[in-house]
Amino acid sequence: MVHFVGAGPGDPELVTVKGRRLIMEADVIIYAGSLVNPELLTLAKADAEIYDSKEMALPDIISVIQKKHQEGKDIVRLQTGDISLYSALHEQTEALRALQIPYDLCPGVGAFAAAAAALETEYTAPELTQSVIITRAEGRTPVPDRESLKSFAAHGATMVLYLSSALAVKVRDELTNGGMPGNTPTAIVYKASWPEQKVFRTTLLHLPDVMEQNGIRSTALIIIGEVLGEEGAAKEASRLYAPEFTTAYRKGSDETSKTGAVGEA
């Protein structure tokens, strides 16, 4: 069996309990050495075979998996963050399906969640925004025209940009050309949850300058939205815990309040 495991954003304590167990039980670990914290490898068995995929192409990775699967080995493919985002998962699982090699998926803590913790904020706020757009600027990997930053600018939602650290000028220009104000609050979180984590706060207009001044060209998330500014700090309180608000589990003092959906606290 091959287990695709989300390693989390960097802090080795942010791997899931299940992910930790799978790492400890694995006979073979193929990890993304350019991004995964090597401290996680200390969980591996003493005799586990460990491969760093940063210098391996897809055929190399699949070849190792195929060989070790034929040997009856339990394999962990350890990838950064959560495997549902920018993980090249599809091409790997397609190859395994073609070879009839069984696999499963173990999600992890995404870098966007670690960045929010670093910023001490939530990405949604009542009356301000209830949506988060997770995307990237177009670089060597193309982005569909319908998903250009310019097209997203009008939504007013919080934006979290992966894989865009070296494209700060493009980010600023596309968003401002799409109508987003240059004074929109913006943050850069470098290596979220790692010991070397750094947080910079600025505005969309000055994003490229701050990135250049601090030498940030990789492994950073760019977060843009009013939730980061004064409006976000003064945001309306959620109705969920308001004394007058009735939910599926608690009767509020205001009989006119709407009942919350099942599952709300």
Long-range contacts (C-beta under 8 A, 24 or more apart in sequence): 1-74, 1-75, 1-102, 1-103, 1-104, 2-65, 2-69, 2-75, 2-76, 2-77, 2-96, 2-101, 2-102, 2-103, 2-104, 3-74, 3-75, 3-76, 3-77, 3-103, 3-104, 3-105, 3-106, 4-77, 4-79, 4-83, 4-87, 4-89, 4-92, 4-93, 4-103, 4-104, 4-105, 4-106, 5-76, 5-77, 5-78, 5-79, 5-83, 5-106, 5-108, 6-79, 6-80, 6-81, 6-82, 6-83, 6-84, 6-87, 6-106, 6-107, 6-108, 6-109, 6-110, 7-31, 7-32, 7-36, 7-37, 7-40, 7-78, 7-79, 7-80, 7-81, 7-108, 8-37, 8-80, 8-81, 8-108, 8-109, 8-114, 8-193, 9-80, 9-81, 9-109, 9-110, 9-111, 9-113, 9-114, 9-115, 9-192, 9-193, 9-194, 10-37, 10-111, 10-114, 10-191, 10-192, 10-193, 10-194, 10-197, 11-37, 11-114, 11-193, 11-194, 12-37, 12-39, 12-40, 14-108, 14-109, 14-114, 14-193, 15-40, 15-108, 15-109, 16-106, 16-107, 16-108, 16-109, 18-106, 19-106, 19-108, 22-76, 22-106, 23-76, 23-78, 25-74, 26-74, 26-75, 26-76, 27-68, 27-73, 27-74, 27-75, 28-64, 28-68, 28-73, 28-74, 28-75, 28-76, 29-75, 29-76, 29-78, 30-56, 30-61, 30-64, 30-65, 30-75, 30-76, 30-77, 30-78, 31-77, 31-78, 31-79, 32-78, 32-79, 32-80, 35-79, 35-80, 35-81, 35-219, 36-78, 36-79, 36-80, 37-194, 40-78, 49-73, 58-88, 58-91, 58-92, 58-95, 61-92, 62-92, 62-95, 62-96, 62-99, 65-96, 65-101, 66-99, 66-101, 69-101, 79-108, 80-111, 81-108, 81-109, 81-110, 81-111, 82-107, 82-108, 82-109, 82-110, 83-107, 83-108, 84-110, 85-110, 85-112, 85-134, 85-162, 86-136, 86-162, 86-163, 111-162, 111-192, 111-193, 111-221, 112-160, 112-162, 112-221, 114-189, 114-192, 114-193, 115-160, 115-187, 115-189, 115-192, 115-221, 115-223, 116-223, 117-192, 117-193, 118-189, 118-192, 118-193, 118-197, 118-199, 119-187, 119-189, 119-199, 119-223, 119-228, 121-227, 121-228, 121-232, 122-227, 123-158, 123-160, 123-223, 123-225, 123-227, 124-158, 124-227, 125-227, 125-232, 125-235, 125-236, 126-235, 126-236, 126-237, 126-238, 126-239, 127-235, 127-236, 128-226, 128-227, 128-231, 128-232, 128-235, 128-236, 129-156, 129-157, 129-158, 129-225, 129-226, 129-227, 131-155, 131-157, 131-158, 132-157, 132-158, 132-159, 132-160, 133-157, 133-158, 133-159, 133-160, 134-159, 134-160, 134-162, 135-159, 135-160, 135-161, 135-162, 136-161, 136-162, 136-163, 136-164, 137-161, 137-163, 137-164, 137-167, 137-170, 137-171, 137-174, 138-167, 138-170, 139-163, 139-164, 139-166, 139-167, 148-174, 148-178, 149-174, 149-175, 149-178, 150-174, 150-175, 150-177, 150-178, 151-178, 152-178, 153-177, 153-178, 153-179, 153-180, 154-178, 154-179, 154-180, 156-226, 157-225, 158-223, 158-224, 158-225, 158-226, 158-227, 159-222, 159-223, 159-224, 159-225, 160-221, 160-222, 160-223, 161-221, 161-222, 161-223, 161-224, 162-221, 164-222, 165-211, 165-216, 165-217, 165-218, 165-219, 165-220, 165-222, 166-217, 166-218, 168-207, 168-208, 168-211, 168-212, 168-222, 169-208, 171-207, 171-208, 171-222, 172-204, 172-205, 172-207, 172-208, 175-204, 175-224, 176-204, 176-205, 180-204, 180-224, 184-224, 184-225, 184-226, 184-229, 185-224, 185-225, 185-226, 185-227, 185-228, 185-229, 185-232, 186-222, 186-223, 186-224, 186-228, 187-222, 187-223, 187-224, 187-228, 188-214, 188-216, 188-220, 188-221, 188-222, 188-223, 189-220, 189-221, 189-223, 190-214, 190-216, 190-219, 190-220, 191-219, 191-220, 192-221, 201-228, 240-264, 240-265, 241-265
